[in-house]
Amino acid sequence: MSNEPWLKSLITDTPQEGRELAILMARKTIGAIQSDPEIKKALREKYATDSAQLIASAEVVAIEFRTVAEANNYWRDK
């Protein structure tokens, strides 16, 4: 895992950018937990066809998106 900071801010210009950031945050979290690319590749094949695991992944993105949305005051000021 790199010590180089990749997340400079939770502030985004639009909700779309916020969702993209949420997906990136979720991916970075998974990468930090499972850093072996071969294991990630093997697991990806399993969860790609498992609806329960796909829904769980979507829930992680939703939690990250809520964090970004709150940081952006739900884009009300934009």
N, C-alpha and C positions, 0 to 999 in steps of 0.2 A: 504494500500500500504506500502510495506516495505521500510525503508530508507537505507537498506543494498545495497551497490553498486553492480550491476550485470554486468555492462558493463565496463570492465577494459581497453579495447582497441578496435579500429576499424580495427587494423592490423590483417590480416589472411594470412595463407601460400598459399592458393589456391583460385581461384574463387568459387569453390564448397563450401569451408568453408565460404567464403564471402556471398554466397547466403543463407546458413544456418543461418548465423548471421543476415542477413536482415530479414528473416522470424521470427526469435526470437525477433528482434527489433519491428517488426510490431505487434507481439502477445503481447509484453510487453506494447506497446502503447495502444492497445485495452484494456488490463487489467487495465491500469492506468485510462482510461476514464470510463470504466464500471467495477467496482470492485465486484459487486454482482454476485456470481457464478450462482445463479438460473436464474437471468435475462439473463446472457450470454448464458446459456444453452437454454433458450426459444428462444432467438434471433438466435442462431446457427441453430435451426431447420428451421427458416424462410429463412435465407440467403443461406442455403445449396441447396435450389432448385430455387433460384432466380439468373439467369445468370447475370443480371446487378450488383447485389451486389457482386457476385463472381469476376466479372471483376474489380470492384472497389477495392476489397481486393487485387487482383493481382497488381493493380496500386500502392497501398501502399507499397507492397513488392518491386516493381521495384524502387520506389523512395528511399527506404532504401538501396537497393542494389547499386544504383548509388552513394550514400553517402559512402558506404563501399569501392566501387571500386575506387572512387576518393582518398580516404584516403590511399589506397594501390597502388597509381599511376598505376591503372589498371593492376597490377601484372607484369608490364614490367621489373622490376628489379629482378624478381624471376627466 
